[in-house]
Amino acid sequence: MIVTLSGVTGVGKSFFKNLIVAELGFNNMVINTTRKIREGEVNGIDKRFLSDIEFQKLKNDGIIANDFEFLGYKYAYNVEDLKSDNNLVTEVHYSNILDFKKNAKNVFAIYMIPNNIERAKLELRKRNLPLNIEKDRLNEIDEHIKIFSNSKKLQDQFDYVFVNNYDLVSKEKILTIIKNKLERENWLCQKKL
């Protein structure tokens, strides 16, 4: 099963991705990007940081797929991961979830909403990004919430909407949601046998 986490910047996607890896034994589905590496990120663990030329070569060779652009950078997933039977977790931009689900198998798409939009903005500011990038990301938060809130079609592309209260209860809740989904998947697989 591939669990995808989508939502505004600062909602906790990376935090919950790491939690799911640590607590449920999922593997991190590493996305490829032309974005520059940030302080604290590890190439090949958090993301695969590539030049434009490297990215295009992987795309031309059919190694990556489901590519998209976000804030001027390219992103794509390894085809091998999209077709994997392993339990994987990754972040997917909300505008790309439909294409992701078309190209991947057994996806459980979670859209994450902050209980307080200002908390998400605070989390973004803690990243100490260059001011021009921070400004773009803050504007993107407001736009993203507006788009998601007003689009039933977009909302329907997700299997679950999760509210992050930034507390222990939220941590336990997301783990329980995924455990329950895994149990249902296992039950269905056994029933087919």
C-alpha positions as CSV (number, residue, x, y, z in Angstrom):
1,M,0.0,0.0,0.0
2,I,1.2,3.5,-0.8
3,V,0.1,6.1,1.7
4,T,0.2,9.6,0.3
5,L,0.1,12.7,2.5
6,S,-1.1,16.0,0.9
7,G,-1.8,19.4,2.4
8,V,-0.5,22.9,2.9
9,T,3.0,23.7,3.8
10,G,3.5,23.5,7.6
11,V,0.6,21.0,8.2
12,G,3.1,18.3,9.2
13,K,3.4,16.1,6.1
14,S,7.2,15.4,6.7
15,F,6.7,14.8,10.4
16,F,3.8,12.3,9.9
17,K,5.7,10.6,7.0
18,N,8.6,10.0,9.4
19,L,6.2,8.8,12.1
20,I,4.6,6.3,9.8
21,V,8.0,5.0,8.8
22,A,9.2,4.7,12.4
23,E,6.0,3.3,14.0
24,L,4.4,1.2,11.2
25,G,7.5,0.0,9.3
26,F,6.6,1.7,6.0
27,N,9.4,2.7,3.7
28,N,9.8,6.3,2.6
29,M,9.0,6.7,-1.1
30,V,11.6,9.2,-2.0
31,I,10.6,11.8,-4.6
32,N,13.1,13.2,-7.1
33,T,13.3,17.0,-7.4
34,T,15.4,19.8,-9.0
35,R,14.8,21.8,-5.8
36,K,17.9,22.8,-3.9
37,I,18.6,20.8,-0.7
38,R,17.7,22.5,2.5
39,E,19.6,22.5,5.8
40,G,19.0,19.3,7.6
41,E,17.8,17.3,4.6
42,V,19.6,14.2,3.4
43,N,20.0,13.5,-0.3
44,G,18.4,10.1,-1.0
45,I,16.5,10.0,2.3
46,D,14.3,13.1,2.3
47,K,14.4,13.6,-1.5
48,R,16.7,12.9,-4.4
49,F,18.1,16.2,-5.4
50,L,18.9,16.3,-9.1
51,S,20.1,18.8,-11.6
52,D,17.7,19.7,-14.5
53,I,19.9,17.6,-16.8
54,E,19.9,14.5,-14.4
55,F,16.1,14.9,-14.0
56,Q,15.5,15.0,-17.8
57,K,17.7,12.0,-18.4
58,L,15.8,9.9,-15.8
59,K,12.5,11.0,-17.4
60,N,13.8,10.2,-20.9
61,D,15.0,6.8,-19.8
62,G,11.5,6.0,-18.3
63,I,12.9,5.7,-14.7
64,I,10.8,8.5,-13.3
65,A,7.2,9.3,-14.0
66,N,4.2,11.4,-12.8
67,D,6.3,14.5,-13.0
68,F,5.0,18.0,-12.2
69,E,6.3,21.5,-11.3
70,F,5.8,23.3,-8.1
71,L,7.2,26.8,-7.3
72,G,9.6,26.6,-10.2
73,Y,11.0,23.1,-9.4
74,K,10.4,19.8,-11.0
75,Y,9.3,16.7,-9.1
76,A,8.7,13.0,-10.1
77,Y,8.5,9.5,-8.6
78,N,10.5,6.4,-9.5
79,V,8.3,4.1,-11.7
80,E,9.6,1.1,-9.7
81,D,8.1,2.7,-6.5
82,L,4.8,3.5,-8.1
83,K,4.4,-0.2,-9.0
84,S,5.7,-1.6,-5.7
85,D,3.9,-4.0,-3.5
86,N,5.7,-2.7,-0.4
87,N,4.2,-0.4,2.2
88,L,5.4,3.0,1.2
89,V,4.6,6.6,2.4
90,T,5.2,9.8,0.5
91,E,4.1,13.4,0.2
92,V,2.1,14.3,-2.9
93,H,1.1,17.8,-4.0
94,Y,-2.7,18.0,-3.9
95,S,-2.9,19.1,-7.5
96,N,-1.1,15.9,-8.6
97,I,-3.1,13.3,-6.6
98,L,-5.3,12.2,-9.4
99,D,-2.4,11.5,-11.7
100,F,-0.5,9.8,-8.9
101,K,-3.4,7.4,-8.3
102,K,-3.6,6.6,-12.0
103,N,0.0,5.7,-12.1
104,A,0.4,3.9,-8.8
105,K,-1.2,0.8,-7.3
106,N,-3.1,0.5,-4.0
107,V,-3.0,4.2,-3.0
108,F,-4.5,5.5,0.3
109,A,-4.6,9.2,-0.2
110,I,-4.8,11.4,2.9
111,Y,-5.4,15.1,2.8
112,M,-4.1,16.9,5.9
113,I,-5.7,20.1,7.2
114,P,-4.2,22.2,10.0
115,N,-6.7,22.9,12.9
116,N,-5.3,26.5,12.7
117,I,-4.0,28.0,9.5
118,E,-1.8,30.4,11.6
119,R,0.0,27.4,13.1
120,A,0.8,26.1,9.7
121,K,2.3,29.5,8.8
122,L,4.3,29.5,12.0
123,E,5.7,26.0,11.2
124,L,6.7,27.4,7.7
125,R,8.4,30.4,9.2
126,K,10.5,28.1,11.5
127,R,12.2,26.7,8.4
128,N,14.1,30.0,7.9
129,L,13.7,30.0,4.2
130,P,14.9,32.9,2.1
131,L,12.3,35.7,2.4
132,N,11.2,35.5,-1.3
133,I,10.6,31.8,-1.0
134,E,8.9,32.1,2.4
135,K,6.6,34.8,0.9
136,D,5.6,32.5,-2.0
137,R,5.0,29.6,0.3
138,L,2.8,31.7,2.7
139,N,0.7,32.9,-0.3
140,E,0.5,29.3,-1.5
141,I,-0.9,28.2,1.9
142,D,-3.9,30.7,1.6
143,E,-4.5,29.8,-2.0
144,H,-4.2,26.1,-1.4
145,I,-6.8,26.2,1.4
146,K,-9.1,28.2,-0.7
147,I,-8.9,25.9,-3.7
148,F,-9.3,22.7,-1.6
149,S,-12.2,24.2,0.4
150,N,-14.1,25.2,-2.7
151,S,-13.6,22.1,-4.8
152,K,-15.7,19.1,-4.1
153,K,-14.1,17.4,-7.1
154,L,-10.7,17.8,-5.6
155,Q,-11.8,16.7,-2.1
156,D,-13.3,13.5,-3.6
157,Q,-9.9,12.6,-5.0
158,F,-8.7,11.8,-1.4
159,D,-9.6,8.8,0.6
160,Y,-9.4,10.5,4.0
161,V,-9.3,14.1,5.3
162,F,-7.2,14.4,8.5
163,V,-7.2,17.4,10.8
164,N,-3.8,17.9,12.5
165,N,-4.2,19.4,15.9
166,Y,-0.4,19.4,16.4
167,D,-0.7,17.1,19.4
168,L,-0.2,13.5,20.7
169,V,-3.9,12.7,19.8
170,S,-3.3,13.6,16.2
171,K,-0.2,11.4,16.1
172,E,-2.1,8.4,17.5
173,K,-5.1,9.1,15.2
174,I,-3.2,9.0,12.0
175,L,-1.4,5.8,13.0
176,T,-4.7,4.2,13.9
177,I,-6.3,5.2,10.6
178,I,-3.4,3.6,8.6
179,K,-3.4,0.5,10.8
180,N,-7.1,0.0,10.2
181,K,-6.6,0.4,6.5
182,L,-3.8,-2.1,6.5
183,E,-6.0,-4.6,8.4
184,R,-8.9,-4.2,5.9
185,E,-6.4,-4.7,3.0
186,N,-5.0,-7.8,4.6
187,W,-8.5,-9.2,5.3
188,L,-9.5,-8.6,1.7
189,C,-6.4,-10.3,0.3
190,Q,-6.9,-13.3,2.5
191,K,-10.6,-13.5,1.5
192,K,-9.6,-13.6,-2.2
193,L,-7.3,-16.6,-1.5
